[in-house]
Structure formats: C-alpha cells, structure tokens
Amino acid sequence: MAEILLFHHAQGQTEGFEAFADELRAAGHVVHAPDLYDGKTFAGLDDGVAHAKQVGFGALLERGVGAAEGLPAELVYAGFSLGVMPAQQLAQTRPGAKGALFFHACLPPSEFGAWPDGVPVQIHAMDRDEWFEEDAAAARELVDEVESAELYLYSGKGHLFADSSLGDYDVEATALMKERVLAFLEGIG
C-alpha cells in the first residue's frame, strides 16, 4: 500500500479525476486529493487555464506545497497536467518522497534542482498531445538523467485522456496506464 498526494488538472476536481482517485483507493492505497480551486470546476480546458492564470500559477503551486503539511514524508506525489507542478516540486524538494507519477505533463528537472536519488518516477502522456509537446523534451531529459524514470507515450492526441468525465477520455490508454501505475505503486508499497 502506498500513500499518495494527488493533484487535479486545470479543470478542477472533475468527476473523472475523483473516479481515478477512488480507483487507487479501491486498490488499497491511501489517496489525498486536495482541491486547489476551492470547489470550482470548468467544462473546458481553456476556461480552467484562464482560472489558473487569474489565481496565479505561483499561488496554486504554494497551495499544492502547503497541502503536504501535516502529511507523512513518505508519499508518492502525483498530478494531472497542471497538478504536476506541485507534485514535481514536492517530489524533488520534500525529503522522504517514495515516488512520483506525472500524468499529461512534466517540467524540466532543473526547475526544482536535482532529482533526488532513489525516487522513481513515471510520466504518462499521449504521443500527439499538443499540450504535452513542450513538456516532451523535459520528460525525455528526466528519463535520460534518472535511472528509475519511465516515460509512457500512448497513441493519440487527447490531453486529459485519463479523466473519464472529459471528451479526451481514452478507455484503452487509461486501462493500460492504470495497469502500469498500479504495478509502480505495488513496487513502492
């Protein structure tokens, strides 16, 4: 069993995001899923990104980092797209990280300093996702630098393909991703 701090994407804590968290819980993991948007959700990605800009990416990052306070140090940090920002910062800077799961995004490892020794990471995205294009180089850099880093690219162009409540949802890609994620968490637990 792993304990996970999971951050939502720019559209907020959608039903599909919540369902993903619940599936991890059903597999026996403890999942903390803080709401960085104070209950707001958005029907479109552009609207969610506009809200994130209005709140400020720095403020959202602070909220995410603050969500780890009071939780054990031995966490797996995970994030969907926008949620990768706090997940990656915490994985790289908070001592005790057990692992990291980045869905639909990845920042350059240099953004938060060196990747910590012994912390495995998985990155999952679609190979033709326009939103992931700028992150692909960072993901490959992380895989090149970190022995325990894995990049999984799925065939398709959907961005939030693992959120069952959104139009980009891809049943087959999500099933394979969940299989890989659960195996990763089993190895950590």
C-alpha positions as CSV (number, residue, x, y, z in Angstrom):
1,M,0.0,0.0,0.0
2,A,1.3,3.5,-0.9
3,E,0.2,6.8,0.3
4,I,-0.4,9.3,-2.5
5,L,-0.8,13.1,-2.7
6,L,-2.7,13.6,-6.0
7,F,-3.3,17.0,-7.6
8,H,-6.0,17.8,-10.1
9,H,-5.7,19.4,-13.5
10,A,-6.8,22.8,-14.7
11,Q,-10.4,21.9,-15.0
12,G,-10.5,21.2,-11.2
13,Q,-11.7,18.1,-9.3
14,T,-13.9,16.7,-12.1
15,E,-15.9,13.5,-11.7
16,G,-13.4,11.7,-13.8
17,F,-10.5,12.9,-11.6
18,E,-12.4,11.8,-8.5
19,A,-13.1,8.4,-10.1
20,F,-9.4,7.9,-10.8
21,A,-8.5,8.7,-7.1
22,D,-11.3,6.3,-6.0
23,E,-9.9,3.5,-8.2
24,L,-6.5,4.0,-6.5
25,R,-8.2,3.8,-3.1
26,A,-10.1,0.7,-4.2
27,A,-6.7,-0.9,-5.0
28,G,-5.8,-0.4,-1.3
29,H,-3.8,2.9,-1.5
30,V,-4.4,6.0,0.7
31,V,-5.1,9.0,-1.6
32,H,-5.1,12.6,-0.5
33,A,-6.6,14.8,-3.2
34,P,-6.6,18.5,-2.1
35,D,-8.8,20.9,-4.0
36,L,-6.6,23.8,-5.2
37,Y,-9.6,25.5,-6.8
38,D,-11.9,25.8,-3.7
39,G,-14.7,23.7,-5.3
40,K,-14.6,25.3,-8.8
41,T,-14.6,23.1,-11.9
42,F,-14.6,24.1,-15.5
43,A,-16.2,22.5,-18.5
44,G,-13.4,23.4,-20.9
45,L,-9.6,23.3,-20.6
46,D,-9.2,26.8,-21.8
47,D,-11.6,28.1,-19.1
48,G,-9.7,26.1,-16.4
49,V,-6.3,27.5,-17.6
50,A,-7.8,31.0,-17.6
51,H,-8.8,30.5,-14.0
52,A,-5.4,29.2,-13.1
53,K,-3.8,32.3,-14.6
54,Q,-6.2,34.5,-12.7
55,V,-5.4,32.8,-9.4
56,G,-1.7,32.7,-10.4
57,F,0.4,29.7,-11.0
58,G,2.7,30.7,-8.1
59,A,-0.3,30.8,-5.8
60,L,-1.5,27.4,-7.0
61,L,2.0,26.0,-6.5
62,E,2.0,27.3,-2.9
63,R,-1.4,25.8,-2.2
64,G,-0.2,22.5,-3.5
65,V,3.0,22.5,-1.5
66,G,1.0,23.6,1.5
67,A,-1.3,20.6,1.1
68,A,1.6,18.3,2.1
69,E,1.9,19.9,5.5
70,G,0.8,17.5,8.2
71,L,1.1,14.5,5.9
72,P,3.8,11.9,6.3
73,A,7.1,12.5,4.4
74,E,6.9,9.0,2.7
75,L,4.5,9.9,-0.1
76,V,4.1,9.3,-3.8
77,Y,3.4,12.7,-5.4
78,A,1.1,12.6,-8.4
79,G,-0.5,15.2,-10.6
80,F,-2.7,15.5,-13.6
81,S,-1.3,18.2,-16.0
82,L,-1.4,21.5,-14.0
83,G,-1.2,19.3,-10.9
84,V,2.2,18.1,-12.0
85,M,3.7,21.5,-10.9
86,P,3.2,20.9,-7.1
87,A,3.7,17.1,-7.4
88,Q,7.1,17.6,-9.1
89,Q,8.2,20.3,-6.7
90,L,7.4,18.2,-3.7
91,A,9.0,15.0,-5.2
92,Q,12.2,16.9,-5.8
93,T,12.3,19.0,-2.7
94,R,10.5,17.4,0.2
95,P,12.7,14.8,1.9
96,G,11.3,11.2,2.1
97,A,9.5,11.0,-1.3
98,K,8.7,7.4,-2.3
99,G,7.9,8.1,-5.9
100,A,6.2,10.4,-8.4
101,L,3.5,10.0,-11.1
102,F,3.1,12.7,-13.7
103,F,0.1,12.5,-15.9
104,H,-0.1,14.6,-19.1
105,A,2.8,16.9,-18.1
106,C,6.4,17.2,-17.0
107,L,8.6,20.2,-16.1
108,P,12.3,20.4,-16.7
109,P,14.1,18.6,-13.8
110,S,16.2,21.7,-13.3
111,E,13.1,23.7,-12.3
112,F,13.4,22.4,-8.7
113,G,17.0,21.4,-8.5
114,A,18.4,17.9,-8.9
115,W,16.2,14.8,-8.9
116,P,16.6,13.0,-5.6
117,D,18.4,9.7,-5.6
118,G,16.3,6.6,-5.4
119,V,13.0,8.3,-6.2
120,P,11.3,6.5,-9.1
121,V,9.0,8.4,-11.5
122,Q,6.6,7.5,-14.2
123,I,5.4,10.0,-16.9
124,H,2.3,9.3,-18.9
125,A,1.1,11.2,-22.0
126,M,-0.3,10.8,-25.5
127,D,2.2,11.0,-28.3
128,R,0.4,13.7,-30.3
129,D,-1.0,15.8,-27.4
130,E,-0.4,19.4,-28.3
131,W,-0.3,20.4,-24.7
132,F,2.4,17.9,-23.9
133,E,4.6,18.9,-26.9
134,E,6.5,21.5,-24.9
135,D,6.8,19.0,-21.9
136,A,8.1,16.1,-24.0
137,A,11.7,17.4,-24.0
138,A,11.6,17.8,-20.2
139,A,10.2,14.3,-19.9
140,R,12.9,12.8,-22.1
141,E,15.6,14.8,-20.1
142,L,14.3,13.3,-16.9
143,V,14.3,9.8,-18.3
144,D,17.9,10.3,-19.5
145,E,19.1,11.7,-16.1
146,V,17.2,9.4,-13.7
147,E,17.7,5.6,-13.9
148,S,14.4,4.9,-12.3
149,A,12.4,7.2,-14.6
150,E,9.9,5.8,-17.2
151,L,8.1,7.7,-20.0
152,Y,5.0,6.1,-21.4
153,L,3.5,7.5,-24.6
154,Y,0.1,6.4,-25.7
155,S,-1.2,6.6,-29.2
156,G,-3.5,9.6,-29.6
157,K,-3.8,13.4,-29.2
158,G,-6.0,13.8,-26.2
159,H,-4.6,15.8,-23.3
160,L,-6.6,14.7,-20.2
161,F,-7.1,11.2,-21.6
162,A,-7.3,9.6,-18.1
163,D,-10.3,11.7,-16.9
164,S,-13.4,9.7,-17.7
165,S,-15.7,12.7,-17.4
166,L,-14.0,14.6,-20.3
167,G,-14.1,14.5,-24.1
168,D,-10.4,13.4,-24.3
169,Y,-11.0,10.2,-22.3
170,D,-9.5,7.2,-23.9
171,V,-10.6,3.9,-22.4
172,E,-7.8,1.7,-23.7
173,A,-5.0,4.1,-23.0
174,T,-6.3,4.7,-19.5
175,A,-6.6,1.0,-18.7
176,L,-3.0,0.4,-19.8
177,M,-1.9,3.5,-17.8
178,K,-3.7,2.3,-14.7
179,E,-2.1,-1.1,-15.0
180,R,1.3,0.5,-15.1
181,V,0.5,2.8,-12.3
182,L,-0.7,0.1,-10.0
183,A,2.4,-2.0,-10.7
184,F,4.5,1.0,-9.9
185,L,2.7,1.6,-6.6
186,E,2.9,-2.1,-5.8
187,G,6.6,-1.9,-6.1
188,I,6.7,1.1,-3.8
189,G,4.2,-0.1,-1.2
